[in-house]
Amino acid sequence: GSLVVNYPFDDDEQGVAVYSKSPDDAVFQTLALAYSKENAKMYQGSPCKDMYPTEYFPHGITNGAQWYNVPGGMQDWNYLHTNCFEVTIELGCVKYPRAEELPKYWAQNRRSLLQFMKQV
């Protein structure tokens, strides 16, 4: 897990971790920033220092392929074949949080979700 909004493309022609710009890159960045700006810890860009000390996401967003390459992922497939604009929102450093921690996740992401919906 991590705390970041990831946007297309998740794959590139070389199959390596480099920025892979989609034709709608500016729109994807706007959507991702709309979400991350409302989550203070995400927006800071270094959410999982104990687990990944060198990981840094400027303003809490990243191009998927620049972070790590995912060939044939659903996010890219939907964008290319159905014109569906998807982002992947990683909600925390712990992949499987305990049930009693879920209210904290809601509190951290409520405003982000509302802002994200406003983008429609």
N, C-alpha and C positions, 0 to 999 in steps of 0.2 A: 504494500500500500504506500500511498503518499498523499500529499495534500496539494492538488494542482488541477487545473483545467487543461486538458490536452485536446488539440484540434488537428484536422487533416492537413496534410497527408501523414499517415502512419507508416508509409512505406516509401522507398525511393528506388530508382532504377538500378543503383549499384548494390542495394541490400545492406547498406551500412547506416550508421547513425549520423545523418546530416540533415539539415533543414530541407524539407521537401514542400515547397510552396504550392498551394492549390490556386486555381484561378480566382477563388473567392477568399483569399488569405485575409484581406482586410476585414471582411465581414466576420470570419471566424475569430479573429483577434478581438473584435468589438464584443462579440457574444461572450467569449471567454473572460474578458476583462469585466464585463457587466456582472458576472458571477463573482469573480475573485475579489473585486474591490469591496464587496460587502462582507467578506470573511477576512478579518484582520490578520489572522495567523497565516492564511493562505497567501494573501497579498504580499506579505513580507518576503516570501520566496525561499526560505530555508526551513521548512516545517519539520523535517525529520533528522535533525542534527546528530542525535545519538545513534541513529541507525545508518544514515547516509551523510556523513560529515561534509562531503564535497558536492553534494547535490544542491543546485541553486536554480530556481525558476524565476526570472525577472517578473515581478508583479503577479506571481502565482499562476502563470500560464506557460505552456510550451507547445511547440509543434511536435506532434507525435513522433515522427521519424527522427527528429533531432534528439529526443530523449532516448528512445530505443526503437529499432525497426520492427514492425509487425506486418509481414507480408500477408495479403489476403484478408485483412481484418474487416469486420462488419462496418465500422465507421467509414472507411474508404469505399467499400462496396456500395453502401447505401448512397453515398454522395455521388459516385460515378454512374450508378445504374438507375437510381430513382430520384435524383436531385433532392435528396433529404439531407439537410444540414445537421450533422450530429457533432457533439463534443463529448468527451469522456471526462466525468468529474470524479476525481479520486478524493474521497472524503476524510482520509486519515492515514496515519503511519501504521496503524494496527489494522491488519486485514479483517480480523474477526473480533470486533469489540464486544465486551460483555454487555448483556441486556441493560444493566443499571447505568451504563454510560450513554445509552441512546438519547436520553433527554438533552445531554450536553451537545451531542451532534446536531440535534434539532435547533438548539439555541444558536449554535455557531453558523448554521446554514439557512435559517429561516429567511433572513433579509436577502441573502444571495438568491434563493429560489424565487422570491417575489420579484426581485430586480430582473432575473433571467426571464421570467414570464412576461414582464413588461416589454421585452425586446420584440415580441410578436407584432 
